[in-house]
Amino acid sequence: MTTTPTYHTTVQRKNGRIGELRLLRNGEVLSPLSTPILYPVVSFMTGSTPRGGGLWKYLLRDLMKRDTPMLSQVLHFLDFPINGKILAKWRNKSIREWYQEVNGAYNAPLFLDSGGFKLLYNAGLDLTEFGIEKETEADDILALQEDFGGEIFASLDYPLPPGLERSEAEKRMSLSLENACRVATVLSTKTQPPFLYVCCHGQSQSDIEDYVKRVFDRLSGVLPAFGLAIGSLVPLRGKQDSEVLERICGVQRAIPDSARQHTPIHAFGVSGELAPILAYMGIDSFDSTSYIQAARGLNYADPLTRAKRKLMELDELTCTCRICSEVSLDEMQGALMEAASYKRTSTGKYKSEYYAAIALHNLELETELLSRMKRAIEADDALEEICRHASSGRGIRAAIDWLMANDESFASRMARTIAAAPTSENRRAGKRNPNQLELFQTTSQEARSLSLNYTPDSFVIPDSYVPPRDTKVLLSIPCAGKKPYSLSRTHAIINTRLQAAFGENQQEIHKVTLSGLYGPVPEEFETEEPVVRYDFQLSPRNIAQIQLGADRFNAYLDKYADYYALVVGYATSHAYRMVFETIQVSRSDFLLLPMKPRQKRLSEFFRHVYLDELIETLSTVIPPQN
């Protein structure tokens, strides 16, 4: 195995904002890490060899050819058909060595996250076949990171879902801190250790400020330098951007003056339009998955507005980036419309190559957004650039509002640009100048706290329960993160389509939600406390939980099948279809829709052709409204 280089950082800042950061390898500066930098999140192990599969083959080839620093979480292989034997083979050499055999020399650093978010909703997931035991989880994942050979590690952490019960949040923060200290101690014994980012979490600014202070108290003298990676931000993005900025302020305030010049700060999972604002505030690096998530839905970033547009609806490509300059829109659209899925299209290329092109184009625009901020910082023009961005950026009004209230220089400069500045008295009183730019205002709503401590036995259907007698159809769709389920986007869309199709006859449809944790949840129980407050995401790897859900659903049908003339499950996500498919094995009266989804992912749930298929099937039992 190749020798792991020694890394450390130097940071130069102007007025608390990024000036320049360099990651050094054995004393030599790695120029690609001048900041702010965007790490594309990638999956290295998509099969048994580094030749890869799907769009990753083409993405990795391009990113490695250009020596792009990349981030990957070390449990990403759980998303692919990889077993313990295949993983053991991968661990025989570093990721860099494997891919140099395919793509040639690659010299940029690899940032390996621990995969803590992957374990967030699947604490009971059995990973023993991969050499990861629950009792030694932190040590086993560190060993995995070392085998993969990354130059930058993030400690194993336990993210905090929004609204998590306080006692559980405190426990998870404590575990994250203990893991970071343990990893730092282990790495301190290495002659050439990778650079460590300590994951930081908190439910408030004061929370994360206290957390970071404890990090420095515990690690001072253990490692000469380390970075801080702020987690639990992704669920706050959007209407709660002010909370994102509050957390960042808490982290910065807690860094000792003596450590500011060599402590880089990373924001996990936050990029796009918000990234320039975070760079203005002193964040050094970001990571992005949005570029590839959008591409999977054939969403192409507009070169002027950066809004996502459907590729199949475009008339021309007006972008001049290196990707768009080498592709033909007509060729892409024609190839993507062909029936072939896993075979070459008539162009001689696989569809996955076109998906990769869309992803790389999206990434180019995200990178350029940060590059403009980088150039402004170097020219000592950060304030002007962030004001220009604030005037044209999309979906960042909550963040702008926060800056207006908390950054006098920004508020003054913006006032000269687009609005009259609010007086200091009004600002202190929380009042808005009537001439000020109208910005997004969040509304506080009382919400129940969530908990990860609920078990499958926390909710069971009472023995005395009887389904409504005026129903003809049992319709089951997967649960949702938003509670009660009926308020979620997926359930609301289904309800809207049913109402439009059947009108008052919709009451003949009984919705029984498939909960990944509990199994069947009739709609009458949606507001029960265990149903409203649990937080759980079903993984296709969690075979025991999938079987439990299927068993409970079968038990429900054994007892109540006679109440329904038709039983339908509608799901496109892989894990929930696995539950329904398991039910189908033992019940010929259970119908799973869509019958032939193009992909097993949530985005397919909203396709009109599949929703039409659902309505048509239900219409065989329930009369549509006139």
N, C-alpha and C positions, 0 to 999 in steps of 0.2 A: 504494500500500500504506500502511496506517496506521502512524503512528510507534510504535515499540516503547518502552514506558515504561521508566524507570530503576527498578531494584529494589535494595533492600538490606534487611538484617534487623537487628532488635534482639531480644535474648533476655534474659529475666530468669529466673534459676534460684534455687531454694531447696535448699540442701544438695546441690547437683549435679543436682537433678531439675528438670523443666520448671516454670517459673512462668508464663511467657507468651512467645510469639514473635509478632512482627508483620512482615509483608512490606510494605514501603512502595513505593508507585508515585508517582514524582515528588513525594515528600514527604508524600503522603497515605496514611494507614494503610488497608490492606485488612482490614477486620474479620473476613471469613470465615476468615482464616488463623490465628486464635488456636488454640493447640495444646493437646493432641495432635490432629492432623488425619488423616483417612483419605481418600486420593485413590482414587476408583473408577477402575480402568483401563478405557479405552474405545477403540473403533476408529472413527475419523472417516471414513475412506475405504473404504466397503464397495461402492461402485459409481462410476459416472461423475459423479454429482451428490450434493450434500449432503442430498438428500431421503432418502438411505440405503435400506437394505434390511433385512429381518428385524427382529429385536428391537431393533437399534441405533437404528432410526428413533424408536422410542418411548422408549428409554432416554435418548438425547441430548436429545430434546425436554423430558423431565422434568428432567434434571440442569441443562440450560441455563436453563430457566425459573426454577429456584431458585438460579441463580448458584453452582453447586457447582464448586469447583476440581477439575480432572480431570487425570489422567496418561495419556499414550499413548506407546507406543514408535513411532518414526517409520518403522519397517519393517513396521508392522502390515498394510499394504496387500498384502503378500505372501500373506496368507491369503484374499485375495479375487480375483476375476477382473479384475484391473487390469493393463494393459500400460503400456509406456513412454509411449505417446501420451496415455493418460488421466492418468497421473501428471503429465506436463508441463502439462496443462490445470489440474490442481489447484494447481500451483506458481505460477500466474499471480496468485493472491491468497492472503492468509493464511487459515488455517483459521477464524479468528474472523470474517473478512469473508464467507467462503462461508456460514457458518451463520447469521450475522445476517440474511441474505437470506431464510432459511427460518424461523428460530425467534425473530427479533427480537434486541434488545440482549442481549449476554452480556458481563459485566464481570469475571468471576472469572479468575484466572490459569490458564494451561495449562502443565503440567509435561511437557516432551517428553524422554523417555528416548531414548538413541541406538539401541536395538535390538540391542545387543551380544549379548544372550542368543539372539536369533534367528539369529545367525551362529555360535553356539557349535559346533553339530554339522554345520554346512554351510559350512565354510570354502571349499569349492570352488564354491559357488553363484555362477553368472554373473549379475551385476546390472548389466551394462553398459547394457542397454536403459533402465535407470532413472537413468543418469548416475552410477553408482557403480563406480569402477574399483578393483581390488585394491590398486594401488600408491598410490592417493590416497584410500583408504577413509575415513580420519578426516576429511579436509577435505571430502569429498563429502557425508558424513553431516551435518557441521556446516552446510553450505550448505542441506541439506534442512531441518534444524531451523529455520534462519533464514527460509527461504521459507514454512514452515508458520506462522511467527510466534508461537511460544510465548514466554512470559515467563520460564520457568525451563527451563534445559537441564541434561542430565546428559552428561558426557563419554563418548565411545565407550570401552567397556571390554571386557575379555575374561574372562568368568566362569571360575571354577575348579570343575569337577565334583568331587564327593567322591572321594578316593583317587587324584587325578591325580598322575602321576609327578612327582617333585620338580623335575627340570630343566625340564619343560614348564610347571609352575606358576610357577617363577621367571621364565621367559620371558614368560608371559602377564601377570604382575604388572608387569614392566618395560614392556611395551607399553602397558598401561592407564595407567601413570603418565606415560609420554611423551606419550600422546594428551591427557591432562588438561592437561599443561603447554602443549602446543601450542594447545589450545582456549583456555586462559586468556590466552595471549599474543595470540591473534587478537582475543578479546573486549576486551582492554585497550585496543585501538586504536579501539574504537567509541565514539561520543559518548553513546549511550544503550544500553549492552549489557544483555542479559538476565542474570538471576541464574544463576550456575553452581554445580551440585553436582558435586563431584569423586567419581567412583566409586572405592571402596576395596575391596580384596580381600586375603585371606590364608588360609593353611591352618591357622593357629593364632593364638592371642592375640598372641604375640610378633611373628609375621609382620605382622599388620595394624597393630600398634602401630608397628613400624618403617616400614611403608608410609606411615602418616599423618604421621609425623615428617618423612619425605622430602617429602611433599606441602607441608608448611608451609615447609620449607627452600627448596624450589624456587619456591613461589608468593608468598612474602612480598615485598611490594612490587610484585607484578604486578597483583593485584586487591585492592581495599580490603576485600572480604569475599567469602566463598564458603561453600557448604555441603559436607557430607560425606554421600555416599550409600553405604551398606554393601551390597555385593553378595555373591553366592555363599552366601546364607543359606537359600534355599528348600529345597535338598536335605537340609539338616540338621534341618528342622522335624520335631518329634515326639520320637523317642527320643534325638535329639542336640540337644535344646534347650539343654542345658548348654553346648554348643559355640557356639550362637548368642549366649548371654549372655557367654561368654568373649570372643568377637570384639568385642562392644559395649564391654566393659571396656577392651579394647586400644585401640579408637578414642578413647574418652574420656581415657584416660591420656596419649595422645600429643598432645592439643590443648594448645597453650601457654596459660598463664593469661591472657595478654593477648587471646586470641582467643575465650575461652569465651562471652563475652556477645554475640557476633555470628556464631557458627558453628552453624547448625542442623544436625541429624543426621537423615537419612532411612534407613529400613530397607526395602530393596527386597523386595517380595513376601511380607512377613511381616505378618499381621494376625490377625483373629479372636481367639481366646481368649488368645493370647500377647501381643497388643498392649498391654493394660493393664500387664503386667509390664514390657514394654520402655519404656512411657511413665514408669513409676515409676523406671526406671533412667536416664531422660534422653533418650529418643528423641523427636524432635519430630513426625515424620510417618511415615506408612505408605502403602502402596498395596495394593489388593485386587482379585483376579480371582475369588476364591472365590464371591462373590455371584452371578456370572453362570455360572460353571462348574456350580454346583449347580442353577441354574434350567434349564440346558439338559437336565438329567436329571430335570426336574420335581421337584426336591428343595426342600422348603419348610422354612425354619428355624422350629423351635418357639419361640414367644415366651417361654416360661419357661426351657427348658433350652438353647435355641439348637441342639439336635441337629437334623439334617436328616431330614425325614419325607417320604414320597412323597405328593405332592399328591392323586393319584388314590385314595389310601387313607384320606384324611381324611373325617371325618363332619361337621366344622364348623370354622370359622375363629374362634379365640378371641383373635386378635391385634386390638389397637385402633389399630395404626399407621395413618398417613394413607392408605396403599395398601389395606390390608385393609378399611378403612372404606368404600371406594368400589367394592369388587368383591363379587360373589356367588360362593360356592364352587360351587353347583349350576350356575351359568352357565359357569364356567371348566371344570369337569369335563365338562360336556356338549359344549362347543365343542371341547375338546381330544380328545374321543373320535371326533369326526366324521372322515370319510375325507379331506376336503379338506386339502391341504397348503399350497398357495400361492394359494388362493382364499378369499374371505370365508366365514366360517362362518354358520350360521343366525342368529347373534346380530348379524350385520352387521359383526363385527370379524374381523381376521385372527388366526390362532393366535399369531403372533409378539407380538401385543399382550399376550396372557396370559402368555407366557414373560417378557416384559419386566416385567410386574406382579410375578411371583414374584421376579425378580432384584432389583427395587427394594425389595420387602419384606425380602429377605435383607440388602440393603445398609443398610436402616433399622436392623436389629438390630445389625449390626456397628458402625454409627455411634453408636448409643446406648450400646454397651458402652464406647467411648472417651469419650463425652460424660460418663458417670458418673465416669470417672477424671479428666477435665478439671475437673469441678465439685469433686472431692475435692482436687485440687491447688490450686485457687484458694482453697479453705477451709482449706488447710494440713492436710488430713486424708488425705494420700496413703497413709500406712502403714495406717490403718484400712481404707481401701477395698481395697487390694491384699490384705490378709488376708481380707477378705470374699470377694473374687474367688477367692483360692486355695482357699477352703473349698468353692466351688461350681463352679469352672471345669472344663471338660472337656479332657482330653488335654494337660494342662500339668504333670503330676507331675514330670517330669524337670527342668523349670524351677523348680518349687517346691523340689525337693531341692537344687538349686544355690543358691537364695537362702537356704535354711536353713543351708547350710554357709558362705556367704560374706557374709551380711548379718546382723549381730548383732541389730539392731533388729527386723528381720523375724522372725528365729528366736525371739526373746524374746516378741514379740507373738503369734506363732502358737502358741507353747508354752502361753500362758495361755488360748488359744482352744480348741485341739483336742488337745494332747498335752503331756506333760512335756518340758521343754527338755533336750536332750542336754548333758552336762557339757562344759566346754571341753577337758578331758583326752580324753574320748571323741571329740570332734570332731577334735582334732589327730591322734588315733590312727586315725581313720577308722571308729570304732565307733558303733553306733546304740543309743541308750537304748531298752530294751525297751518303754517306755511311749510312745515317740515315734510320731507318725503314720507308718504304713508307706507309703513313697513309692516311686515307680517307680525301679528300679535298672537301669541299662544294663549290658550285659555286653560286654566287649571281645572281639572275635574277630579273629584274624589274617586279613587280607584282602589280596588282590593289588592293587597299585596299577593305576590305569587310565591309558590313554594316548590322546591324540587324534592321534598320529602314524602310526597304522596306515593303510595304503592298501588298496584293493581287491585288490592282489596279495600282501598279507601272509598271506592264507590261500587256498589253492586245493586242491581235492580231488585227491589223488594219482591218477596214471594207473592205478595198480595196484588202485585201490579197486573192490570188488564189493559191491553191496547184499546184505543178509541174504536167504538163499534161501527162508526160511519165511514171507516176507511176501506179502500179496496187495494191500495198499493203500498208496499213498504219500499221506501227509497232510502238507501244508505249512501252517504258521501263521507269522505274523511273529515276528521276534526281540523281545527284551525288554531293558530296561535292566539288570535283575538277571541276573547270570551265576553259574554256568551257567544256560542258559535254563530248564531243568527246574525250577529253584527259584523262578521268577517266578510271579506271580499268574495271568497268562494261561495259561501252560503247565500250571500245577498244576490249574487248573479244567478244562482240556481232558482232562488225564490222569485226573482224578477221574470225569468223565462217561464216558470210554471204559472205565474199569475197572468202573464200575457197570453199563454196558450189555453189555460183552463178556466180562468176567472174564478167564480165561486166554486166550481168543481174541484179547485185545488185542495179543498178541505178533505177530499177523499184520498189524499196522499199523506201518508204518515212518515215523517222524516225520523230515521234512527241513525244518528251519527256514529261512525266508526272511530272510536278513540284509540290512539296507539297504546295508551296506558290501560284503559278500562275495558275495551271491546265495545259492544253496542250501548249507546246512550240515547234512549228515546227522547224526543224533543221536550217532553214534559219535565225532564230533569236537568235541562240546560242551565238553570240558575242555581242549582244546588252548589253549596260551597266547595266540595271536593272537585266538582266539574269546572267551576269558574276559576279556581285558584291554582290548579295543577299546571305544571309546565313540563312538557315531554315531547320529544320528536322521535318517531319510530325510524329505525335504521334497517335497511335490507339485510344487514349482517346479524341483526338481533332475532335469530331464528326462534328462540324460545318465546319471545314476546309476540312474534307473529303467530305462532301456534296457539298461544294463549288467547289472542284476539279471535282467531278462527274458532277455537273450541267454545268460547263464550257466545259467539254469534250463532254457532250451530245449536247450542243449548237453548238460545232464545227462540230460534225457528222450530226446534222440536216442540216447544211449549206453545208457540203462538202462530205457527204457519197457517192454521185454519182461518185466521182472521183476515188473511190477505189473498186476493186473486192473483197477484203478481208481486214477486220479490226481486228488486233491482239494486245492484251496487254500481255506483258511478265513480270511477277513480282513474287517474292517470299517473300518479306518483308510484314509483316502483314498489316501495315497502307496503303501501296500502293495497295495491293490486295483488301482492303476494298473499295478503290475508284473504282477499276475496277469491283468489285462485285456489287457495287451500279449502275454502268453503265449497267451491264448485266440485271438488273431487268427490265429496260425499253427498252433494245435493243437486239433483238434476233440475230442481225447480228454482235454482238461483241463477239469475241472469247478470252477467258482468258486462258493463259498457264503459267506454267504447269497445267494440268488439276487436278492432284492429288499430289501436293507436300507433302513430308513426314512431313515437318515442315514449318511454315511460318516465315522464317528468311533469312537474306541476304546470308548466307553461301550456301543455296540451289541453289542460282542463278547460280553458276558455275558448278553444276553437269552435267556431260556429257549426262546423260540420258535425262535431261530436255532440254538441248541445242539441242540434236538430235531430240527431239519431236518438237521443234520450227522449225528446218530446214525442217523436214518432212512435217509439216503443210504448210509452205510457198511454198514448192515444188509443192503443188497442183495448184498453180497459176503461179509461176515463174519457168521456165525451169532451172534445174541445169546445170552447165557448164560441158562439156564433159571431 
